[in-house]
Amino acid sequence: MPLERYIIAFYFRRYKMKDKEKTKKQLIDELAKLRQRITRLEELEANLRRTEEVLRDSEERHRKLFEEAQDGIILADAETGVIVDCNRAAAELVGRDQSELIGQHQRILHPPHEVNEKFSKTFKKHLGESEGKILETQVITRTGEIKEVAIKANTLNLNGKKLLQGIFHDVTERKRAEEALRENEEKYYGLFDNSTEFIYILDSKGTFVEVNRAAEVLTGYSKSELIGMNFKDYIPPEYHKRVFNAFHNVFTTGKPLQDFPLEVIVKDGIKKYFEINVGPLRKGEQIIGFHGCSRDVTEHKRAEGKLRESEEKYRTILDNIEEGYYEVTLSGNFTFFNNSLCRMLNYSKNELMGMNNQQYMDEKSTKRIYEIFNKVYKTGRPSKRVEFQIIRKDRVKKYGEISVSPIKDSKGQPIGFRGIVRDITERKLAEDKIKASLEEKEVMLREIHHRVKNNMQIMSSLLRLQSGKIKDKKTLEIFKTSQSRIRSMAFIHESLYKSEDLARIDFSDYTSRVTTHLLSLYGTRTAHINYKVEVKDVFLDINTAIPCGLIINELVTNSLKHAFPDDRRGEILVKMRVDKRGKHTLIVKDTGIGFPERLDFRETETLGMQLVTDLVIQIGGSIKLNREGGTTSTIVF
């Protein structure tokens, strides 16, 4: 070895020069000792190199662990608070680069409210009594986002410096989850405690371990009284076995129980009816108890009983009335009916159920009933007394009268129809007989009116022929007046003969004919007189029409004879109207010389005005005479 030879040579020269008397043997011994020392030094050097290598590997491994740690790690000077190192996770936590953090004060990590004087609050705590403990605080990112973190910190000495090493764990999501859980717990507890249903939790033996406030209201027991009470304690003994079997089935099968009817005895001894839902309460896969809710259906149960009684009562009524009652779908298929309808249609209940109305009607009736149903569906208003023809199962034809009303659901939407069907066959046949009889009598009555009119025309013609041989003017005038009176009554019978309605006469047409006849009767004497008829939409029966016709005849005749002497020009107006109360007003007016002032029209010796006065009394009316600007007679009846 070069080093060994160099050392031997060194020692040889040294000992040769300084101690010539030493023997060669001594020199060899010294060299051996020296060789041993050299060997130990080489071993120490090798060990040192290996230790350095191990330290270097360890440092690299720890640095790698430091950099790749999931949690943020920050080293800060314990005295100054300056960050001396951090890993990538710490930088990412606050949205910065590592180079931005190293050399900065640790205040940069925290929002202002977390900083107390020089250091953050948690930094100071970790330097004091909270060293090694986990503290929760907040950090702030470069963009200002606040994050929740848990920090565990310890002090350590490195190269004579006291450092604080903090491990930062992001608990933002956990905090949010905890907050959401807290809110959910509050919400669901609020729902639990504010529910109107009795909500409970039972252990495996059926003992209450939790109840809500509704339980107190529904049972009369306080919450403290209920907790620890067994479920069967407020159930009548006769229901114990049934309830045990129900709960046992839930426990063994894990299947929940829905709407289980139950009779209970509340604290004050009153019997109530509940419906309960029961489900298994699990801890992992193991069933450890029950949870569920109870509804008080006492009122509903009583209402059902009353409804059942009512249904039975009305069913009895429906089955004993003569009319048929029905309920059908929107398509017209039977869903409900009474016995009377079965008898009416000659079908059994099984045959009639589901049958469509088309199956017991002819084509014309089917179309008509469809139109009625459609109208009721669209308007929502009932329809009453619609006649149709029924074809029974035995093909016998009958007449029916049907009423239709809509059936609506809870939202007000139509879902079907209901109504009453009456058998009107006997009434219809009787009406047909009466109608035939009336038609026959109407023909006879028309014939009577026709013959009366003809006889009156003959009388009028005889008077006209007779008047042709009379030379005396007064006698001739009497004949003409009698002729006009007969003719006015004949017009009444002629109008009735021609009218479609034998009970009423169109007085507008009649008035025009009477006045035209009078103008024609008095010939040239009327050439200088205008006349107007203002009668519209006035209909009178024969008992009123004949007196009114004679009144018009007398008043117009008086005007033609006396109001326009010496071919004086003027006008005659005949007017009639009807007010809302049914009162008739007849006005006959002329613009002639006027009725004499000294003469009372009720006390005249002439037959005409006496006849008018008597006829007005006959129709229950009153008459007034106005002499201004001619003569106006107003009759109200």
C-alpha positions in Angstrom: 0.0 0.0 0.0 1.5 3.4 -0.9 0.4 5.0 2.4 2.0 2.1 4.4 5.3 2.3 2.5 5.3 6.0 2.9 4.8 5.7 6.7 7.5 3.0 7.0 10.0 5.1 5.1 9.1 8.0 7.3 9.6 6.1 10.4 12.9 4.5 9.1 14.4 7.9 8.4 13.2 9.2 11.7 14.6 6.3 13.7 17.8 6.2 11.6 18.5 9.8 12.2 17.5 10.0 15.8 18.2 6.6 17.2 20.8 4.7 15.4 21.1 2.2 18.2 17.6 0.7 17.7 17.7 -2.7 16.3 15.9 -3.8 13.2 13.6 -6.0 15.3 12.4 -3.1 17.3 11.7 -1.2 14.1 9.6 -4.1 12.7 7.6 -4.2 15.9 6.9 -0.5 15.7 5.9 -0.9 12.1 3.4 -3.7 13.0 1.8 -1.5 15.6 1.7 1.4 13.2 0.0 -0.9 10.6 -2.7 -1.8 13.1 -3.4 1.8 13.8 -3.6 2.6 10.1 -6.0 -0.3 9.6 -8.3 1.1 12.4 -8.1 4.6 10.8 -9.1 3.1 7.4 -12.1 1.3 9.1 -13.1 4.5 10.8 -12.9 6.3 7.5 -15.0 3.7 5.8 -17.6 3.7 8.6 -17.8 7.5 8.3 -18.4 7.3 4.6 -21.2 4.8 5.2 -22.7 6.9 7.9 -22.7 9.9 5.6 -24.3 7.9 2.9 -27.0 6.6 5.3 -27.6 10.1 6.5 -27.8 11.4 3.0 -30.3 8.6 2.1 -32.3 9.3 5.2 -32.4 13.0 4.5 -33.6 12.4 0.9 -36.3 10.0 2.2 -37.5 12.4 4.8 -37.5 15.2 2.3 -39.5 13.2 -0.1 -41.9 12.3 2.6 -42.1 15.9 3.7 -42.8 17.1 0.1 -45.3 14.3 -0.7 -47.2 14.5 2.5 -51.0 14.9 2.0 -51.2 17.4 4.8 -49.5 20.8 4.7 -46.3 21.0 6.8 -44.8 24.4 7.7 -41.6 25.1 9.6 -41.4 28.6 11.2 -38.9 30.3 13.4 -40.4 30.1 16.9 -39.0 33.5 17.8 -39.7 35.6 14.7 -42.6 33.6 13.1 -40.9 33.6 9.7 -41.6 30.5 7.6 -38.3 28.7 6.9 -39.7 25.8 5.0 -43.0 24.3 3.7 -44.1 21.4 1.6 -46.2 21.5 -1.6 -49.4 20.6 0.2 -49.1 23.6 2.4 -48.6 25.9 -0.5 -51.6 24.4 -2.4 -53.7 24.7 0.7 -53.4 28.5 0.6 -53.2 28.8 -3.2 -49.6 29.9 -3.4 -46.2 28.7 -4.5 -43.7 27.4 -2.0 -41.3 30.2 -2.9 -44.0 32.8 -2.0 -44.4 31.4 1.5 -40.7 30.7 2.5 -39.3 33.8 4.1 -42.8 35.3 4.8 -44.2 35.8 8.3 -46.7 33.1 9.3 -49.4 35.8 9.5 -49.8 35.4 5.7 -51.5 32.1 6.3 -54.4 33.4 8.4 -57.3 35.8 8.0 -57.1 39.1 10.0 -59.5 38.0 12.7 -57.2 35.0 13.5 -54.1 37.2 14.0 -53.4 38.6 17.5 -50.7 41.3 17.5 -47.6 39.8 15.9 -48.5 36.1 15.6 -51.6 34.1 14.8 -53.6 33.0 17.8 -52.9 29.3 17.2 -49.2 30.0 16.7 -49.0 31.5 20.2 -51.1 28.7 21.7 -48.8 26.0 20.1 -45.8 27.7 21.6 -47.5 27.6 25.0 -49.8 25.2 26.7 -51.3 23.7 23.5 -48.0 22.3 22.1 -48.6 18.9 20.5 -52.4 19.5 20.6 -54.7 19.8 17.6 -56.3 23.2 17.3 -58.9 24.2 14.7 -58.6 27.5 13.0 -58.9 29.2 9.6 -56.4 29.9 6.8 -56.9 32.3 3.9 -55.9 31.7 0.3 -54.3 34.2 -2.1 -57.8 34.9 -3.6 -59.3 35.5 -0.1 -61.1 32.2 0.3 -61.4 31.1 3.9 -60.7 27.4 4.7 -61.2 25.5 7.9 -58.0 23.6 9.1 -56.9 21.5 12.0 -53.3 22.2 13.1 -51.0 20.0 15.2 -47.7 21.7 16.1 -44.5 20.9 18.0 -41.3 22.7 18.7 -37.9 21.3 17.6 -34.3 22.4 17.6 -32.4 22.4 14.3 -28.9 23.6 14.1 -29.3 25.5 17.3 -32.5 27.2 16.2 -35.9 26.7 17.8 -38.5 26.0 15.2 -42.3 25.3 15.3 -43.4 22.6 12.9 -47.1 22.7 12.1 -49.1 20.0 10.3 -52.2 21.6 8.5 -55.1 19.3 7.7 -57.9 20.8 5.6 -61.2 20.2 7.4 -63.3 22.5 5.2 -65.4 19.7 3.7 -65.7 18.0 7.1 -66.9 21.3 8.6 -69.4 21.8 5.8 -70.6 18.2 6.3 -70.9 18.8 10.0 -72.8 22.0 9.5 -75.1 20.3 7.0 -75.6 17.4 9.4 -76.3 19.9 12.2 -78.9 21.7 10.0 -80.4 18.4 9.0 -80.6 17.3 12.5 -82.3 20.5 13.5 -84.6 20.3 10.5 -85.5 16.7 11.0 -85.8 17.1 14.8 -88.1 20.1 14.1 -90.2 17.8 11.7 -90.1 15.1 14.3 -91.2 17.3 17.2 -93.7 19.4 15.3 -95.4 16.6 13.4 -99.0 16.1 14.2 -98.5 12.4 14.1 -97.3 10.4 17.1 -93.7 9.4 16.2 -92.0 6.9 18.4 -88.9 4.7 18.8 -89.2 1.4 20.7 -86.5 -1.0 21.9 -86.8 -4.7 20.9 -89.2 -5.3 23.9 -91.6 -2.6 22.7 -90.6 0.0 25.4 -90.7 3.6 24.4 -87.2 5.2 24.2 -88.2 8.4 22.3 -91.5 10.1 21.4 -92.4 13.5 20.0 -94.7 16.2 21.4 -97.7 14.9 19.4 -97.5 11.7 21.5 -98.4 13.8 24.5 -101.3 15.4 22.7 -102.8 12.2 21.3 -102.4 10.0 24.4 -102.6 12.5 27.3 -99.4 11.1 28.8 -96.4 13.4 29.3 -93.2 12.5 27.5 -91.5 11.4 30.7 -94.5 9.1 31.4 -94.4 7.5 28.0 -90.6 6.9 27.9 -90.1 3.6 29.7 -93.8 2.6 29.2 -94.4 -0.5 27.1 -96.4 -0.2 23.9 -99.0 -2.7 25.2 -99.6 -0.6 28.3 -102.2 1.5 26.5 -103.7 -1.2 24.4 -106.8 -3.2 25.5 -105.8 -6.8 26.5 -107.8 -8.4 23.7 -105.4 -6.7 21.2 -102.1 -7.7 22.9 -101.6 -10.9 20.9 -102.5 -9.3 17.6 -100.1 -6.4 18.2 -97.3 -8.8 19.4 -97.7 -10.9 16.2 -97.5 -7.8 14.1 -94.4 -6.5 15.8 -92.8 -9.9 15.8 -93.3 -10.2 12.1 -91.5 -6.9 11.5 -88.7 -8.0 13.8 -88.2 -11.4 12.1 -88.8 -10.4 8.5 -87.5 -6.8 8.5 -90.5 -5.8 6.5 -92.4 -2.6 7.6 -96.0 -2.6 8.6 -98.3 0.0 7.0 -101.6 1.4 8.2 -102.2 -1.2 10.9 -105.5 -0.4 12.7 -105.4 -0.3 16.4 -107.7 0.5 19.3 -106.1 2.3 22.2 -107.0 3.6 25.7 -105.6 7.0 26.4 -104.7 8.4 29.8 -108.2 9.7 30.6 -109.7 6.3 29.8 -111.2 7.3 26.5 -111.1 4.8 23.6 -109.5 6.0 20.4 -108.6 4.5 17.1 -105.1 4.7 15.7 -103.5 3.7 12.4 -99.8 2.8 13.0 -96.8 2.3 10.7 -93.9 0.2 12.2 -90.5 -0.3 10.7 -87.3 -2.1 11.9 -84.7 0.0 13.8 -81.3 -1.3 12.7 -77.7 -1.0 14.0 -75.7 -2.2 11.1 -77.4 -5.4 10.0 -78.9 -6.2 13.4 -82.5 -5.1 14.3 -82.4 -3.6 17.7 -85.9 -2.1 18.0 -88.7 -0.4 16.1 -89.6 3.1 14.9 -92.8 4.4 13.4 -95.7 6.7 13.7 -99.4 6.6 14.8 -102.3 8.6 13.4 -105.4 9.4 15.3 -108.2 8.2 13.0 -111.0 8.3 15.6 -113.0 11.0 13.9 -112.4 9.4 10.5 -113.6 6.1 11.9 -116.7 7.7 13.3 -117.3 9.5 10.0 -116.9 6.2 8.2 -119.5 4.7 10.5 -121.9 7.6 9.9 -121.1 7.4 6.1 -121.8 3.7 6.1 -125.1 4.3 7.9 -125.9 7.1 5.5 -125.0 4.9 2.5 -127.2 2.1 3.8 -130.1 4.5 4.4 -129.8 6.2 1.0 -129.3 2.8 -0.7 -132.5 1.7 0.9 -134.2 4.8 -0.3 -132.8 4.4 -3.8 -133.8 0.8 -4.0 -137.4 1.7 -3.0 -138.1 4.7 -5.2 -139.9 4.2 -8.5 -137.4 6.3 -10.5 -134.2 4.7 -11.7 -131.0 6.1 -10.3 -127.7 5.8 -12.3 -124.0 6.7 -12.2 -122.0 6.3 -15.4 -118.4 7.0 -16.6 -117.6 9.8 -19.0 -118.0 7.2 -21.7 -121.6 6.4 -20.5 -120.9 3.0 -18.9 -122.8 2.1 -15.8 -120.9 2.0 -12.5 -123.9 2.2 -10.1 -127.7 2.0 -10.3 -130.7 1.0 -8.2 -133.2 -1.8 -8.6 -135.8 0.4 -10.2 -133.5 1.0 -13.2 -133.0 -2.8 -13.6 -136.8 -3.3 -13.6 -137.3 -0.4 -16.0 -134.7 -1.8 -18.5 -135.5 -5.5 -17.8 -131.8 -6.3 -17.2 -130.3 -8.0 -14.2 -127.7 -6.1 -12.1 -124.8 -8.2 -13.5 -126.0 -7.6 -17.1 -126.4 -3.8 -16.5 -123.1 -3.2 -14.8 -120.6 -1.8 -17.3 -123.3 -1.6 -20.1 -123.2 1.5 -22.3 -126.2 3.7 -22.7 -126.2 3.1 -26.4 -127.3 -0.5 -25.8 -130.8 0.4 -24.6 -131.6 3.4 -26.8 -132.4 3.9 -30.5 -130.0 5.9 -32.7 -131.9 9.2 -32.4 -132.1 9.0 -28.6 -128.4 8.0 -28.4 -127.4 11.1 -30.3 -129.6 13.3 -28.2 -128.3 11.9 -24.9 -124.7 12.2 -26.1 -125.3 15.9 -26.8 -126.8 16.4 -23.3 -123.9 14.6 -21.6 -121.4 16.7 -23.7 -123.2 19.9 -22.7 -123.1 19.0 -19.0 -119.4 18.1 -19.3 -118.5 21.4 -20.9 -120.7 23.7 -18.8 -120.7 21.8 -15.5 -124.4 22.7 -15.2 -127.1 19.9 -14.7 -129.7 19.2 -17.3 -133.2 18.2 -16.4 -136.2 16.4 -18.0 -134.8 15.3 -21.3 -137.1 12.8 -23.1 -135.7 9.8 -24.9 -136.9 6.4 -26.1 -135.9 3.2 -24.1 -135.5 -0.2 -25.8 -135.8 -2.8 -23.1 -134.0 -6.2 -23.1 -137.2 -7.8 -24.4 -137.3 -5.2 -27.2 -140.3 -3.5 -25.8 -140.1 0.3 -26.4 -140.8 2.7 -23.6 -140.4 6.4 -23.1 -138.1 7.8 -20.5 -137.2 11.2 -19.0 -133.6 11.6 -17.8 -131.8 14.2 -15.7 -128.0 14.6 -15.9 -125.6 16.0 -13.3 -121.7 15.9 -13.4 -119.7 13.8 -10.9 -116.5 15.6 -10.0 -113.3 14.5 -8.3 -111.6 16.3 -5.4 -110.0 18.8 -7.8 -113.3 19.7 -9.4 -112.7 17.7 -12.6 -115.6 15.8 -14.2 -115.2 12.0 -13.9 -118.7 10.9 -14.8 -122.4 11.6 -14.7 -125.3 10.7 -12.4 -129.1 11.3 -12.5 -132.6 10.1 -12.4 -134.6 8.2 -15.1 -138.4 8.2 -15.0 -140.6 5.9 -17.0 -143.0 8.3 -18.7 -144.6 5.8 -21.1 -148.1 6.1 -19.6 -147.8 9.9 -19.4 -146.5 10.0 -23.0 -149.3 7.9 -24.3 -151.9 10.0 -22.4 -150.3 13.2 -23.8 -150.4 11.8 -27.3 -154.1 11.0 -26.8 -154.8 14.5 -25.4 -152.7 16.0 -28.3 -154.7 14.1 -30.9 -157.9 15.2 -29.2 -156.8 18.8 -29.0 -155.8 18.8 -32.7 -159.2 17.4 -33.5 -160.9 20.1 -31.4 -158.6 22.7 -32.9 -159.8 21.7 -36.3 -163.4 21.9 -35.1 -162.8 25.3 -33.5 -161.2 26.7 -36.6 -164.1 25.5 -38.6 -166.5 27.2 -36.1 -164.6 30.5 -36.4 -164.6 30.1 -40.1 -168.4 29.5 -40.2 -169.1 32.4 -37.7 -166.9 34.7 -39.9 -168.9 33.5 -43.0 -172.2 34.0 -41.3 -171.2 37.5 -40.2 -170.0 38.3 -43.7 -173.4 37.2 -44.9 -175.1 39.4 -42.4 -172.8 42.3 -43.4 -173.6 41.6 -47.1 -177.4 41.5 -46.4 -177.1 44.9 -44.6 -175.1 46.3 -47.5 -177.7 45.1 -50.0 -180.6 46.4 -47.9 -178.9 49.8 -47.5 -178.8 50.1 -51.2 -182.6 50.5 -51.3 -182.7 53.0 -48.4 -183.2 56.7 -49.3 -183.3 58.1 -45.7 -179.8 59.2 -44.7 -180.2 58.5 -41.0 -181.5 55.0 -41.6 -178.7 54.5 -44.1 -176.1 55.6 -41.5 -177.5 53.2 -39.0 -177.2 50.4 -41.5 -173.5 51.3 -42.3 -172.7 51.5 -38.6 -174.2 48.1 -37.9 -172.4 46.7 -41.0 -169.0 48.0 -39.6 -169.7 46.5 -36.2 -170.5 43.1 -37.7 -167.4 43.3 -39.9 -165.1 44.1 -37.0 -166.3 41.1 -35.1 -165.9 39.0 -38.3 -162.3 40.0 -38.6 -161.7 38.6 -35.2 -163.0 35.2 -36.2 -161.1 35.4 -39.5 -157.9 36.1 -37.6 -158.4 33.2 -35.3 -159.2 30.9 -38.1 -155.9 31.8 -39.9 -153.8 32.0 -36.7 -151.5 29.2 -35.6 -152.4 30.0 -32.0 -156.1 29.9 -31.4 -155.7 31.4 -27.9 -154.1 34.7 -29.1 -154.7 37.2 -31.9 -152.0 39.3 -33.5 -153.7 42.7 -32.8 -151.4 44.6 -35.1 -152.6 42.9 -38.2 -156.2 43.0 -37.0 -156.1 46.8 -36.3 -154.8 47.5 -39.7 -157.6 45.5 -41.4 -160.3 47.2 -39.3 -159.2 50.7 -40.0 -158.7 49.9 -43.7 -162.2 48.5 -43.9 -163.7 51.6 -42.2 -161.9 53.9 -44.6 -163.2 51.9 -47.5 -166.7 51.8 -46.1 -167.0 55.6 -45.9 -165.5 56.0 -49.3 -164.9 59.5 -50.7 -165.5 61.1 -47.3 -162.1 59.8 -46.2 -160.0 60.9 -49.2 -158.6 63.9 -47.3 -157.8 62.0 -44.1 -154.4 60.3 -43.3 -154.4 57.4 -40.9 -151.6 55.7 -38.9 -151.6 52.4 -37.0 -148.9 52.0 -34.4 -149.5 48.6 -32.9 -146.6 46.2 -32.6 -146.1 42.9 -30.8 -149.5 43.0 -29.1 -151.4 39.7 -28.7 -154.9 39.4 -27.2 -157.2 36.6 -26.4 -160.6 36.4 -28.0 -162.4 37.7 -24.9 -160.4 40.9 -25.0 -159.9 41.2 -28.7 -163.6 41.4 -29.6 -164.4 44.3 -27.2 -161.2 46.1 -28.2 -162.0 45.6 -31.9 -165.5 47.1 -31.3 -164.0 50.0 -29.3 -161.6 50.9 -32.2 -164.5 50.5 -34.7 -166.7 53.0 -32.7 -164.0 55.6 -32.0 -162.6 55.6 -35.6 -166.1 55.6 -37.0 -166.9 58.7 -34.8 -163.8 60.4 -36.1 -164.6 59.7 -39.7 -168.2 60.9 -39.3 -167.8 64.0 -37.0 -164.2 65.1 -36.7 -163.6 66.4 -40.3 -166.7 68.3 -41.6 -166.6 70.1 -45.0 -163.8 67.9 -46.3 -161.4 69.1 -43.6 -157.9 67.6 -43.8 -156.5 65.7 -40.8 -155.1 62.5 -39.3 -156.4 59.6 -37.4 -153.9 57.6 -35.2 -154.6 54.2 -33.6 -151.8 53.2 -31.1 -151.5 50.4 -28.6 -148.6 49.4 -26.3 -147.9 47.0 -23.4 -145.7 47.9 -20.4 -143.6 45.6 -18.3 -146.4 45.0 -15.9 -148.7 43.7 -18.7 -150.9 46.8 -18.8 -152.3 47.7 -22.2 -152.8 51.3 -23.3 -155.0 51.9 -26.4 -155.0 55.4 -27.9 -157.4 56.6 -30.7 -156.6 60.2 -31.7 -157.8 62.6 -34.4 -156.8 66.1 -35.3 -160.3 67.1 -36.1 -162.6 69.8 -34.6 -162.7 68.0 -31.2 -165.4 66.5 -29.0 -168.0 69.1 -28.0 -167.1 70.8 -24.7 -170.6 70.8 -23.3 -171.1 67.1 -24.0 -170.2 64.3 -21.5 -169.2 61.3 -23.6 -170.5 59.0 -20.8 -174.0 60.5 -21.0 -174.6 60.7 -24.8 -177.8 59.5 -26.3 -175.9 57.9 -29.2 -175.3 54.1 -29.1 -171.7 54.4 -30.2 -170.2 56.1 -27.1 -172.5 54.2 -24.8 -171.2 51.0 -26.4 -167.5 52.2 -25.9 -168.2 53.0 -22.2 -169.8 49.6 -21.6 -167.0 47.7 -23.5 -164.2 49.5 -21.5 -166.0 48.3 -18.3 -166.2 44.8 -19.7 -162.4 44.5 -20.2 -161.8 46.0 -16.7 -160.3 49.3 -18.0 -160.7 53.0 -17.8 -161.1 55.7 -20.4 -160.0 59.4 -20.6 -160.9 61.9 -23.2 -158.7 64.8 -24.1 -160.2 67.6 -26.3 -156.9 69.5 -27.0 -155.9 69.6 -30.7 -158.7 67.3 -31.7 -160.0 64.3 -29.7 -157.8 61.8 -28.0 -159.3 58.7 -26.3 -157.0 56.8 -23.9 -158.0 53.5 -22.6 -156.0 51.6 -20.1 -156.8 47.9 -19.2 
